Amino acid sequence: MGSNGYISYTETCTFLRQNETQITFDLESREPYAYNGKDWITFANEQSTKEKVDDKLKSQPWDLSALEKTIHSGLNFISRLNL
């Protein structure tokens, strides 16, 4: 399963659908993981991604005016590309 420590999305989905696969959530790392026999994987899901974003927002509050300037600059750049 996988190659060089990585597993594709398709392989992950197949692994998670196997009857014997158990899925659990590690509270310390706040990441889900699944295991089946000697095989195991970690992966991100909606809950783990939300917790990471929430933690980041709490630890580094955004300066909305700076964010607006960044978005505006990016939109100006994209419009000049004539996409």
C-alpha positions in Angstrom: 0.0 0.0 0.0 1.4 3.4 -0.9 4.9 4.2 -2.0 7.8 5.8 -0.1 5.6 6.7 2.8 2.8 8.2 0.7 -0.6 6.9 -0.3 -2.8 8.2 -3.1 -6.3 9.6 -2.5 -7.7 6.6 -4.4 -5.7 4.1 -2.2 -6.9 6.0 0.9 -10.5 5.7 -0.1 -10.1 2.0 -0.9 -8.4 1.4 2.4 -11.0 3.2 4.4 -13.8 1.2 2.7 -12.4 -2.2 3.7 -14.6 -4.1 6.1 -11.8 -4.6 8.7 -10.5 -1.1 8.7 -11.0 0.8 12.0 -11.1 4.6 12.0 -10.4 6.6 15.1 -9.4 10.1 16.1 -6.2 10.9 18.0 -7.0 13.7 20.5 -3.4 14.7 21.0 -2.6 15.3 17.4 -6.2 16.0 16.5 -5.9 13.9 13.4 -7.9 10.9 12.3 -6.1 7.6 11.6 -7.2 4.3 10.3 -5.7 0.8 10.7 -6.3 -2.6 9.3 -4.0 -5.3 10.6 -0.4 -4.0 10.3 -1.4 -1.2 7.9 -2.3 2.2 9.2 -2.6 5.7 7.7 -3.3 9.2 9.0 -5.3 11.7 7.0 -7.1 15.0 7.3 -10.8 15.3 7.4 -13.3 18.1 8.0 -12.9 18.1 11.8 -9.1 18.0 11.8 -8.9 20.7 9.2 -11.4 23.0 11.0 -9.5 22.6 14.3 -6.2 23.5 12.6 -7.7 26.6 11.0 -9.3 27.6 14.3 -6.0 27.2 16.1 -4.2 29.3 13.5 -6.8 32.0 13.7 -6.6 32.1 17.5 -2.8 32.2 17.5 -2.4 34.7 14.6 -5.3 37.1 14.4 -5.7 38.5 11.0 -5.3 42.2 10.2 -8.4 42.5 8.0 -7.1 45.7 6.2 -3.9 43.9 5.3 -5.9 40.9 4.1 -8.1 43.1 2.0 -5.1 44.7 0.4 -3.6 41.3 -0.4 -6.9 40.1 -1.9 -7.3 43.3 -3.9 -3.7 43.1 -5.2 -4.2 39.5 -6.2 -7.5 40.3 -8.1 -5.8 43.2 -9.9 -3.0 40.8 -11.0 -5.4 38.2 -12.2 -7.4 40.7 -14.2 -4.3 41.9 -16.0 -3.7 38.3 -17.1 -6.9 38.4 -19.1 -8.1 35.0 -17.9 
